């Protein structure tokens, strides 16, 4: 299947999982533009956080026809972040390298971006961090909605502010909302102009958990069989 190359604007959804069973279940729905991962997600799926394993996993993802695979670089200094990021980016042109928005991460992201690597600045909690990511030229900035709310902040308001700042600056950086806990989170943010999300298989299942729809579909089937 070839991806549509037209300029149609539509929501961009990512499956936040390294679980192959979840990919097999949810990627065929056509909802998902791509897959996002990080070392924690890999650990939860029993996948070692190694460059070799990321290469294998990304190959499988692209065989499943996703448009992007996001993998996070790691290292306690900018040199290590850059080195791992370069290897990840070289795996496939459709790779996006995730970089934590620390000072060392900013140095790494700026270097990688200058080399043509696509970047997501991740672990974002404040609007000024989103502005910094846009200044670097990141393709995505990933705020953690659920964790912001857990910390007693108004995550929804902060994310809307991020979007306003980025739009106001004329930046092409996309706000990629992560740490979503419920399907209603997408609805609330979507009403406010946010259109890019990554979420777990659990939230994906909630998008289809509507009893009235299930009942209507069953009526249709019974009528078709009559």
Secondary structure, 3 states (H helix, E strand, C coil): CCCCCCCCCCCEEEEECCCHHHHHHHHHHCCEEEEECCHHHHHHCCCCCCHHHHHHHHHHHHHCCCCEEEEECCCCCHHHHHHHHHHHHHCCCCEEEEEECCHHHHHHHHHHHHCCCCEEEEEECCHHHHHHHHHHCCCEEEEEHHHHHHCCCCHHHHHHHHHHHHHHCCCCCEECEECCCCHHHHHHHHCCCCCEEEECHHHHHHCCCCHHHHHHHHHHHHHHHC
